[in-house]
Amino acid sequence: MTELAKKRPEFRNINAFKDLTTYRMAPAAWVSILHRASGVIMFLLLPFILWMFDMSLSSEISFASFTAAFSAGLGFLPGWFVKLVALALIWAYLHHFCAGVRHLRMDMNHDSVTKESGKSSAVVTLVLSIGLTLVLGAKLFGLY
């Protein structure tokens, strides 16, 4: 047995208060959890998505009120909150799409799926989805 194997802790019965604070998840675990979370976010915000789609296509007047919701607000919600909800949708869609492409790629190349390729593709998925979200978020908040 190597020295590294002797030093690594072995988790058999995980104590939620003691062990979960020190447990470090792999990037693939983060991608998997966030893939599920992004799907839930998109499902829960589906009425908002349908409202945005309807308001943007119905008429010129509805489109004007749609764009005003992002600056003036929507009812009692301020405009910045509407933008944050839209940014959450942007992230959810982009992450779900990137993680879905990652899963499709792994399914097509099942012979070459290794721990290293899983980690690298997870890191690429995280960086790509966060980077694209930052670019589109900057556009949403008017930075360019």
N, CA, C and O of each residue as an XYZ file, in Angstrom:
576
protein
N       0.836     -1.167      0.000
C       0.000      0.000      0.000
C       0.888      1.241      0.000
O       1.885      1.285      0.721
N       0.547      2.226     -0.782
C       1.376      3.423     -0.877
C       1.109      4.362      0.298
O       0.139      4.202      1.039
N       1.984      5.331      0.443
C       1.842      6.320      1.514
C       0.606      7.187      1.305
O      -0.061      7.572      2.265
N       0.304      7.493      0.037
C      -0.853      8.331     -0.264
C      -2.149      7.637      0.144
O      -3.059      8.278      0.670
N      -2.236      6.354     -0.092
C      -3.445      5.609      0.267
C      -3.611      5.537      1.784
O      -4.737      5.485      2.279
N      -2.518      5.532      2.515
C      -2.598      5.473      3.972
C      -3.054      6.810      4.554
O      -3.727      6.830      5.585
N      -2.705      7.915      3.920
C      -3.004      9.234      4.459
C      -4.424      9.706      4.140
O      -4.963     10.549      4.857
N      -5.026      9.185      3.095
C      -6.350      9.643      2.693
C      -7.408      9.178      3.681
O      -7.413      8.016      4.087
N      -8.309     10.084      4.072
C      -9.375      9.655      4.988
C     -10.392      8.797      4.249
O     -10.617      8.966      3.051
N     -10.986      7.896      4.969
C     -11.991      7.014      4.399
C     -13.333      7.353      5.032
O     -13.488      7.290      6.252
N     -14.318      7.719      4.181
C     -15.629      8.105      4.672
C     -16.594      6.937      4.496
O     -16.985      6.611      3.375
N     -16.970      6.320      5.586
C     -17.946      5.235      5.513
C     -19.295      5.709      6.023
O     -20.306      5.562      5.335
N     -19.320      6.259      7.187
C     -20.528      6.846      7.756
C     -20.271      8.341      7.869
O     -19.545      8.789      8.757
N     -20.861      9.100      6.980
C     -20.588     10.529      6.947
C     -21.448     11.231      7.992
O     -22.672     11.102      7.993
N     -20.801     11.965      8.868
C     -21.470     12.797      9.844
C     -21.718     14.145      9.194
O     -20.764     14.815      8.799
N     -22.957     14.558      9.072
C     -23.302     15.773      8.351
C     -22.688     17.014      8.986
O     -22.379     17.967      8.270
N     -22.504     17.037     10.271
C     -21.975     18.221     10.920
C     -20.451     18.270     10.905
O     -19.866     19.353     10.876
N     -19.816     17.126     10.925
C     -18.363     17.098     11.018
C     -17.691     16.889      9.658
O     -16.717     17.573      9.344
N     -18.193     15.965      8.857
C     -17.494     15.585      7.635
C     -17.866     16.424      6.423
O     -17.014     16.666      5.568
N     -19.107     16.873      6.322
C     -19.512     17.611      5.123
C     -18.856     18.978      5.015
O     -18.745     19.515      3.913
N     -18.424     19.551      6.121
C     -17.748     20.841      6.052
C     -16.345     20.722      5.483
O     -15.812     21.695      4.949
N     -15.733     19.538      5.587
C     -14.375     19.356      5.079
C     -14.341     18.549      3.791
O     -13.274     18.403      3.195
N     -15.468     18.023      3.346
C     -15.510     17.202      2.135
C     -15.394     18.086      0.902
O     -16.098     19.090      0.789
N     -14.517     17.725     -0.018
C     -14.309     18.504     -1.233
C     -14.834     17.713     -2.422
O     -14.322     16.646     -2.760
N     -15.875     18.267     -3.049
C     -16.472     17.572     -4.184
C     -15.645     17.792     -5.446
O     -14.997     18.826     -5.607
N     -15.677     16.820     -6.321
C     -14.986     16.909     -7.606
C     -15.768     17.848     -8.529
O     -16.965     18.055     -8.325
N     -15.105     18.419     -9.543
C     -15.808     19.290    -10.487
C     -16.988     18.597    -11.180
O     -17.999     19.238    -11.469
N     -16.865     17.309    -11.443
C     -17.967     16.587    -12.075
C     -19.187     16.544    -11.163
O     -20.320     16.577    -11.643
N     -18.967     16.471     -9.857
C     -20.088     16.487     -8.912
C     -20.783     17.841     -8.926
O     -22.010     17.918     -8.880
N     -19.980     18.921     -8.989
C     -20.569     20.264     -9.073
C     -21.392     20.425    -10.338
O     -22.492     20.976    -10.302
N     -20.864     19.945    -11.456
C     -21.591     20.050    -12.720
C     -22.890     19.258    -12.648
O     -23.924     19.719    -13.131
N     -22.846     18.093    -12.060
C     -24.041     17.267    -11.943
C     -25.104     17.935    -11.070
O     -26.277     17.971    -11.440
N     -24.704     18.454     -9.938
C     -25.647     19.123     -9.043
C     -26.202     20.378     -9.692
O     -27.406     20.626     -9.631
N     -25.337     21.174    -10.315
C     -25.796     22.409    -10.960
C     -26.650     22.125    -12.191
O     -27.517     22.926    -12.539
N     -26.415     20.992    -12.854
C     -27.251     20.604    -13.988
C     -28.681     20.358    -13.512
O     -29.640     20.783    -14.156
N     -28.812     19.685    -12.404
C     -30.148     19.455    -11.835
C     -30.769     20.762    -11.355
O     -31.948     21.017    -11.601
N     -29.985     21.589    -10.673
C     -30.496     22.865    -10.160
C     -30.926     23.788    -11.298
O     -31.944     24.471    -11.189
N     -30.159     23.813    -12.388
C     -30.541     24.672    -13.508
C     -31.828     24.187    -14.161
O     -32.634     24.997    -14.619
N     -32.024     22.881    -14.207
C     -33.286     22.355    -14.728
C     -34.465     22.748    -13.855
O     -35.532     23.083    -14.368
N     -34.285     22.712    -12.549
C     -35.351     23.122    -11.623
C     -35.637     24.615    -11.764
O     -36.796     25.029    -11.769
N     -34.588     25.418    -11.879
C     -34.775     26.865    -12.036
C     -35.548     27.162    -13.313
O     -36.473     27.975    -13.306
N     -35.178     26.515    -14.400
C     -35.901     26.760    -15.656
C     -37.350     26.311    -15.551
O     -38.241     26.973    -16.083
N     -37.599     25.203    -14.878
C     -38.973     24.725    -14.723
C     -39.789     25.683    -13.867
O     -40.924     26.010    -14.214
N     -39.224     26.137    -12.753
C     -39.959     27.025    -11.860
C     -40.198     28.407    -12.473
O     -41.211     29.047    -12.192
N     -39.280     28.855    -13.292
C     -39.430     30.174    -13.914
C     -40.091     30.097    -15.295
O     -40.067     31.070    -16.049
N     -40.670     28.963    -15.620
C     -41.353     28.823    -16.901
C     -42.477     29.846    -17.105
O     -42.621     30.347    -18.220
N     -43.285     30.183    -16.084
C     -44.281     31.248    -16.297
C     -43.644     32.587    -16.666
O     -44.178     33.314    -17.503
N     -42.512     32.918    -16.051
C     -41.805     34.159    -16.386
C     -41.277     34.107    -17.813
O     -41.315     35.110    -18.525
N     -40.787     32.952    -18.234
C     -40.300     32.787    -19.607
C     -41.445     32.974    -20.601
O     -41.297     33.671    -21.605
N     -42.574     32.353    -20.317
C     -43.726     32.485    -21.209
C     -44.240     33.914    -21.243
O     -44.644     34.402    -22.299
N     -44.231     34.595    -20.094
C     -44.636     36.005    -20.062
C     -43.695     36.853    -20.905
O     -44.146     37.694    -21.683
N     -42.388     36.639    -20.757
C     -41.424     37.405    -21.548
C     -41.615     37.148    -23.035
O     -41.570     38.083    -23.834
N     -41.824     35.904    -23.412
C     -42.029     35.562    -24.821
C     -43.298     36.208    -25.360
O     -43.292     36.762    -26.459
N     -44.381     36.140    -24.598
C     -45.645     36.728    -25.032
C     -45.534     38.243    -25.156
O     -45.980     38.820    -26.147
N     -44.945     38.881    -24.161
C     -44.833     40.345    -24.179
C     -43.892     40.833    -25.272
O     -44.076     41.934    -25.790
N     -42.913     40.058    -25.624
C     -41.963     40.516    -26.633
C     -42.500     40.371    -28.047
O     -42.002     41.028    -28.961
N     -43.514     39.516    -28.252
C     -44.002     39.259    -29.606
C     -45.412     39.744    -29.899
O     -45.808     39.773    -31.064
N     -46.186     40.125    -28.890
C     -47.597     40.439    -29.109
C     -47.790     41.679    -29.977
O     -48.460     41.625    -31.008
N     -47.208     42.781    -29.560
C     -47.361     44.037    -30.315
C     -46.231     44.981    -29.936
O     -45.414     44.678    -29.067
N     -46.198     46.126    -30.598
C     -45.163     47.116    -30.273
C     -45.377     47.700    -28.887
O     -44.416     48.009    -28.182
N     -46.630     47.851    -28.497
C     -46.936     48.398    -27.174
C     -46.528     47.415    -26.082
O     -45.950     47.810    -25.070
N     -46.827     46.143    -26.287
C     -46.436     45.145    -25.282
C     -44.922     44.996    -25.219
O     -44.363     44.745    -24.151
N     -44.251     45.149    -26.370
C     -42.789     45.091    -26.360
C     -42.210     46.274    -25.591
O     -41.217     46.126    -24.878
N     -42.823     47.443    -25.732
C     -42.357     48.620    -24.989
C     -42.547     48.418    -23.482
O     -41.673     48.781    -22.695
N     -43.674     47.847    -23.083
C     -43.870     47.583    -21.651
C     -42.938     46.472    -21.159
O     -42.515     46.471    -20.003
N     -42.625     45.532    -22.047
C     -41.676     44.468    -21.714
C     -40.287     45.044    -21.450
O     -39.650     44.695    -20.456
N     -39.818     45.918    -22.326
C     -38.497     46.508    -22.121
C     -38.498     47.474    -20.944
O     -37.470     47.653    -20.292
N     -39.642     48.099    -20.663
C     -39.719     49.002    -19.509
C     -39.646     48.226    -18.199
O     -39.221     48.778    -17.185
N     -40.049     46.968    -18.200
C     -39.985     46.155    -16.978
C     -38.551     45.973    -16.513
O     -38.303     45.808    -15.318
N     -37.607     46.001    -17.437
C     -36.205     45.825    -17.071
C     -35.579     47.110    -16.540
O     -34.543     47.061    -15.877
N     -36.186     48.246    -16.820
C     -35.632     49.496    -16.298
C     -36.484     50.061    -15.166
O     -35.951     50.453    -14.127
N     -37.808     50.108    -15.358
C     -38.682     50.711    -14.352
C     -39.184     49.695    -13.331
O     -39.551     50.070    -12.217
N     -39.203     48.453    -13.686
C     -39.688     47.429    -12.776
C     -40.983     46.817    -13.261
O     -41.532     47.192    -14.297
N     -41.443     45.876    -12.489
C     -42.649     45.138    -12.845
C     -43.521     45.050    -11.603
O     -43.244     44.259    -10.702
N     -44.574     45.858    -11.550
C     -45.419     45.894    -10.360
C     -44.639     46.428     -9.181
O     -44.134     47.550     -9.220
N     -44.537     45.627     -8.127
C     -43.786     46.047     -6.943
C     -42.319     45.633     -7.010
O     -41.540     45.978     -6.121
N     -41.929     44.893     -8.062
C     -40.535     44.456     -8.210
C     -39.716     45.523     -8.930
O     -40.138     46.005     -9.981
N     -38.567     45.902     -8.399
C     -37.723     46.882     -9.097
C     -37.075     46.278    -10.339
O     -36.985     45.057    -10.474
N     -36.629     47.136    -11.232
C     -36.037     46.701    -12.486
C     -34.799     45.849    -12.305
O     -34.587     44.907    -13.068
N     -33.967     46.157    -11.305
C     -32.749     45.377    -11.098
C     -33.081     43.951    -10.683
O     -32.332     43.025    -10.996
N     -34.209     43.760     -9.975
C     -34.593     42.409     -9.574
C     -35.061     41.602    -10.783
O     -34.779     40.409    -10.892
N     -35.783     42.268    -11.694
C     -36.210     41.597    -12.927
C     -34.985     41.191    -13.733
O     -34.952     40.108    -14.318
N     -33.980     42.058    -13.764
C     -32.738     41.717    -14.464
C     -32.017     40.549    -13.801
O     -31.453     39.701    -14.493
N     -32.027     40.491    -12.471
C     -31.388     39.374    -11.779
C     -32.107     38.061    -12.063
O     -31.464     37.023    -12.220
N     -33.435     38.100    -12.132
C     -34.193     36.890    -12.468
C     -33.864     36.461    -13.898
O     -33.689     35.273    -14.169
N     -33.780     37.432    -14.811
C     -33.410     37.116    -16.190
C     -31.983     36.569    -16.251
O     -31.698     35.665    -17.037
N     -31.087     37.112    -15.426
C     -29.712     36.609    -15.387
C     -29.671     35.178    -14.844
O     -28.887     34.360    -15.324
N     -30.499     34.872    -13.856
C     -30.579     33.498    -13.347
C     -31.072     32.558    -14.442
O     -30.594     31.430    -14.558
N     -32.015     33.016    -15.235
C     -32.498     32.201    -16.358
C     -31.418     32.012    -17.410
O     -31.270     30.929    -17.976
N     -30.669     33.071    -17.665
C     -29.579     32.979    -18.640
C     -28.559     31.944    -18.170
O     -28.139     31.081    -18.941
N     -28.161     32.037    -16.882
C     -27.198     31.067    -16.368
C     -27.768     29.660    -16.426
O     -27.079     28.731    -16.847
N     -29.027     29.491    -16.005
C     -29.624     28.161    -15.968
C     -29.645     27.548    -17.362
O     -29.297     26.380    -17.540
N     -30.054     28.338    -18.343
C     -30.102     27.804    -19.700
C     -28.710     27.451    -20.206
O     -28.504     26.364    -20.745
N     -27.747     28.365    -20.037
C     -26.401     28.125    -20.554
C     -25.729     26.942    -19.855
O     -25.081     26.122    -20.504
N     -25.884     26.856    -18.538
C     -25.254     25.733    -17.834
C     -25.927     24.423    -18.220
O     -25.249     23.422    -18.451
N     -27.244     24.422    -18.290
C     -27.961     23.200    -18.643
C     -27.584     22.755    -20.054
O     -27.414     21.563    -20.310
N     -27.454     23.713    -20.964
C     -27.068     23.395    -22.338
C     -25.648     22.842    -22.396
O     -25.408     21.811    -23.025
N     -24.695     23.530    -21.736
C     -23.296     23.078    -21.762
C     -23.142     21.713    -21.098
O     -22.413     20.861    -21.604
N     -23.817     21.497    -19.977
C     -23.728     20.201    -19.308
C     -24.405     19.113    -20.144
O     -23.953     17.968    -20.162
N     -25.483     19.472    -20.831
C     -26.134     18.499    -21.710
C     -25.248     18.100    -22.868
O     -25.192     16.924    -23.229
N     -24.549     19.067    -23.459
C     -23.601     18.758    -24.534
C     -22.473     17.895    -23.993
O     -22.003     16.989    -24.681
N     -22.033     18.164    -22.773
C     -20.984     17.337    -22.150
C     -21.466     15.892    -22.003
O     -20.728     14.952    -22.299
N     -22.700     15.723    -21.548
C     -23.229     14.366    -21.386
C     -23.390     13.665    -22.733
O     -23.093     12.476    -22.850
N     -23.854     14.387    -23.741
C     -23.975     13.789    -25.070
C     -22.613     13.376    -25.610
O     -22.470     12.310    -26.209
N     -21.618     14.223    -25.396
C     -20.261     13.906    -25.851
C     -19.726     12.668    -25.134
O     -19.086     11.816    -25.751
N     -19.990     12.571    -23.838
C     -19.537     11.391    -23.098
C     -20.280     10.142    -23.560
O     -19.702      9.057    -23.611
N     -21.565     10.294    -23.896
C     -22.326      9.136    -24.373
C     -21.835      8.659    -25.739
O     -21.828      7.459    -26.011
N     -21.430      9.586    -26.590
C     -20.961      9.196    -27.919
C     -19.575      8.569    -27.875
O     -19.267      7.690    -28.679
N     -18.741      9.010    -26.951
C     -17.368      8.497    -26.848
C     -17.208      7.706    -25.551
O     -16.318      8.005    -24.755
N     -18.045      6.716    -25.333
C     -18.024      6.019    -24.055
C     -16.751      5.228    -23.826
O     -16.451      4.877    -22.685
N     -15.990      4.937    -24.875
C     -14.742      4.202    -24.692
C     -13.661      5.054    -24.046
O     -12.777      4.533    -23.366
N     -13.730      6.372    -24.259
C     -12.667      7.239    -23.760
C     -13.058      7.978    -22.489
O     -12.394      8.954    -22.140
N     -14.089      7.566    -21.789
C     -14.489      8.229    -20.559
C     -13.605      7.740    -19.420
O     -13.634      6.572    -19.032
N     -12.830      8.664    -18.906
C     -11.952      8.365    -17.780
C     -12.181      9.409    -16.696
O     -12.908     10.383    -16.892
N     -11.563      9.192    -15.577
C     -11.680     10.141    -14.482
C     -11.084     11.498    -14.872
O     -11.631     12.547    -14.533
N      -9.967     11.461    -15.582
C      -9.299     12.700    -15.993
C     -10.124     13.458    -17.030
O     -10.263     14.678    -16.949
N     -10.671     12.727    -18.007
C     -11.480     13.410    -19.025
C     -12.778     13.935    -18.422
O     -13.282     14.971    -18.853
N     -13.325     13.236    -17.432
C     -14.514     13.727    -16.747
C     -14.243     15.006    -15.987
O     -15.057     15.929    -15.984
N     -13.075     15.050    -15.336
C     -12.718     16.258    -14.595
C     -12.468     17.430    -15.534
O     -12.937     18.540    -15.282
N     -11.734     17.191    -16.609
C     -11.427     18.288    -17.528
C     -12.685     18.781    -18.242
O     -12.851     19.986    -18.431
N     -13.571     17.867    -18.639
C     -14.792     18.319    -19.307
C     -15.717     19.043    -18.332
O     -16.454     19.941    -18.738
N     -15.689     18.666    -17.057
C     -16.483     19.370    -16.054
C     -15.962     20.786    -15.846
O     -16.745     21.731    -15.741
N     -14.644     20.932    -15.787
C     -14.057     22.265    -15.630
C     -14.371     23.125    -16.843
O     -14.699     24.303    -16.699
N     -14.274     22.551    -18.035
C     -14.609     23.299    -19.258
C     -16.075     23.721    -19.225
O     -16.399     24.849    -19.596
N     -16.952     22.842    -18.790
C     -18.376     23.165    -18.711
C     -18.622     24.308    -17.741
O     -19.372     25.234    -18.052
N     -18.002     24.255    -16.575
C     -18.181     25.323    -15.589
C     -17.646     26.653    -16.091
O     -18.318     27.677    -15.971
N     -16.443     26.645    -16.652
C     -15.832     27.882    -17.138
C     -16.626     28.456    -18.299
O     -16.854     29.665    -18.359
N     -17.048     27.606    -19.218
C     -17.793     28.061    -20.385
C     -19.148     28.638    -19.990
O     -19.529     29.700    -20.482
N     -19.876     27.962    -19.117
C     -21.196     28.466    -18.738
C     -21.101     29.756    -17.925
O     -21.916     30.660    -18.109
N     -20.131     29.851    -17.040
C     -19.967     31.079    -16.253
C     -19.462     32.213    -17.130
O     -19.910     33.351    -16.988
N     -18.537     31.919    -18.033
C     -18.031     32.955    -18.938
C     -19.111     33.507    -19.851
O     -19.227     34.721    -20.018
N     -19.902     32.622    -20.444
C     -20.994     33.082    -21.308
C     -22.044     33.853    -20.511
O     -22.620     34.819    -21.012
N     -22.292     33.432    -19.283
C     -23.240     34.150    -18.434
C     -22.724     35.545    -18.116
O     -23.497     36.503    -18.116
N     -21.443     35.673    -17.849
C     -20.875     36.995    -17.584
C     -20.976     37.907    -18.801
O     -21.283     39.092    -18.664
N     -20.723     37.370    -19.980
C     -20.818     38.175    -21.203
C     -22.248     38.626    -21.434
O     -22.485     39.807    -21.692
N     -23.207     37.711    -21.348
C     -24.603     38.083    -21.565
C     -25.156     38.910    -20.423
O     -26.025     39.753    -20.643
N     -24.672     38.692    -19.197
C     -25.072     39.526    -18.071
C     -24.570     40.952    -18.220
O     -25.276     41.899    -17.873
N     -23.367     41.110    -18.730
C     -22.859     42.458    -18.989
C     -23.714     43.162    -20.029
O     -23.959     44.363    -19.910
N     -24.168     42.451    -21.032
C     -25.071     43.029    -22.043
C     -26.423     43.366    -21.409
O     -26.999     44.414    -21.697
N     -26.921     42.491    -20.556
C     -28.216     42.719    -19.901
C     -28.173     43.952    -19.014
O     -29.126     44.731    -18.993
N     -27.087     44.139    -18.284
C     -26.983     45.276    -17.381
C     -26.411     46.525    -18.054
O     -26.139     47.523    -17.388
N     -26.230     46.466    -19.372
C     -25.851     47.654    -20.133
C     -24.394     48.050    -20.047
O     -24.082     49.233    -20.185
N     -23.494     47.120    -19.825
C     -22.074     47.453    -19.749
C     -21.443     47.606    -21.134
O     -20.360     48.179    -21.253
N     -22.091     47.114    -22.163
C     -21.623     47.336    -23.537
C     -22.792     47.370    -24.469
O     -22.615     47.546    -25.674
